Every structure is written in structure tokens, then in C-alpha cells.
Amino acid sequence: MSKVIILGASGQLGNCIKSVTGHNPGAFYFPQEGEANILDVEALDKLFAAHKPAYAINCAAYTAVDKAEDDSELAEKVNVTGVKNLADQCTKHGTVLIHISTDFVFKGNVARPLTEADATEPISVYGQTKLDGEIEAAKTGRHFIIRTGWLYSEHGNNFVKTMLKLGTDRDQLSIIADQVGTPTYAIDLAGFLLTIIEQQSTAYGVYHYSNEGVTSWFDFARAVFDISDTKVKAIPIRTDQYPTRATRPAYSVMDKSKVKETFSIEIPYWRDSLIKCIQKLG
């Protein structure tokens, strides 16, 4: 029987978990979406009954931030109802839920690293649905809610891969310079999720995890171009010069003291992890 089931296994983080586990079929199970659709209660019940997992890692989410403003019903179904369905199964089968959330649960108007105890105040439909999903996940009691942000890797669609593509296609790019946060290499996050399981921790609750350091989208892009030796001119712009459907936090740097102390881990500096990712992509 599989010890850990990964929901949303075909996404970026799901693929990163697959990479760091070495595709270990004995301990980890990566079901296809049809078998593990978090909106399909019957399918979920069948999955949990068959595998009796000790842990379920929920990487499944509606993450189209701008589209969510006009498609709030679907965003709520996936990010709230889906999480409730999964949490119910975890409670029923005695499974520990590891649920992935986001820095978008914060307003982002305070220029200091945000702790797990800070007040949440989403400013987008996506952020609100993810916060509501956290509430559902917490109802299991035995849960780890991991807030992260600015995820990238060699898998899926993400900022790093987009910048590499656009950098080779164009002579110059305008990049927002007044939104500040910390990039997170999804391989590093996947490794931390396995640490929770390996330690068999019972320190349930909410945790913040991103790489170390602070940067803007502009400086992040410049780092991508510098490391990959991509010859493109990057131009810094303000958020109001690039209007989007959803409002994004201006400052979403997260304090990681709690996660480092609880799990006795060291977290890599964002640029060091970026170098590793670009080397793999190269």
C-alpha cells in the first residue's frame, strides 16, 4: 500500500515531488487526474479506501490569478470545495493532510517579513479562495498548511521558463519592479514536504516556506538573464504601468523562522537555487 498520495500530481509541484522521490512506487502514489479529481467525492473515496495513505499532499489548485476574477465559481470549487472533499477523506481515513497555500492570502501592504500569526487579508478572488481552502484544510486537525509563492522549476509553466523564452525572442522586456517577494524553487519545496513526512512530525499547523532572500520581479528576471547569459534589455516598470485583472500583493516576503526552527532545516538562498534550475534547463 502506498504511504503518500499526491493530488495534482501532473502539475509543477507534483512533478517536482516525483523528481525528489525518485518515482518510488512503493511509498508514493501519483494518480492520474481522473482517478484523483478533488471535485469527485466518489473517486476520492475509492482512492483512499484502496491505498489507505498515511499522508496526502494536495498540490491541486486553481492558480490562474487573473482568470479567477471572472471565473470565481470554478476557482471556489477547486480551491475551497475540492479541499473540503479532500479534508473529509483525510478525516475519515486517518490521513495527515499536507496542503499547499499561497502568499496571496495577505494584502501585502506591510514592508516586513510576514509571519504565520499575521492577519490575512486577500485582495483577489484567487487569494480569498486559497484562504477559504486553508480553513477547510484545518478542519482535519492533523494538517500542515504550507504557504509559498513565486514557484518555478524545470517543470510546467512558470516565470523562469517564460523569461528564458521571451528573452530569446525579443530585444527588450518590461518587468514590474515594485512587487517584492521571494522566488521558490519547487524542487526545494518538494524536498521540505518530504522532510515533514520523514520526521513523522506532529507539529501540525500553518507554515511559511520560500527560498531565502528578497527580490523584485525585475531583479528576478535580471538574475535569470545573467545566469543563462541571455542578451536582452530588461526595463523596470511600476505595477500601474502593467495593469492586470487581479490585484497582487506589493510585498509578500514571508518570515520562515517557524519552519526552520520546527523542522531544523536550512533553506537555500533563492539565487543559488535559480542557478541549479537554469543549469538543468540548459
Secondary structure by P-SEA (a helix, b strand, c coil): cccbbbcccccaaaaaaaaaacccccccccccccccccccaaaaaaaaaaccccbbbbccccccccccccaaaaaaaaacaaaaaaaaaaaaabbbbbccccccccccccccccccccbbbbccaaaaaaaaaaaaaacccbbbbbbcccccccccccaaaaaaaaaaaccbbbbbccbbbbbbcaaaaaaaaaaaaaaccccbbbbbbbccccccaaaaaaaaaaaaccbbbbbbbccccccccccccccccccaaaaaaacccccccaaaaaaaaaaaac
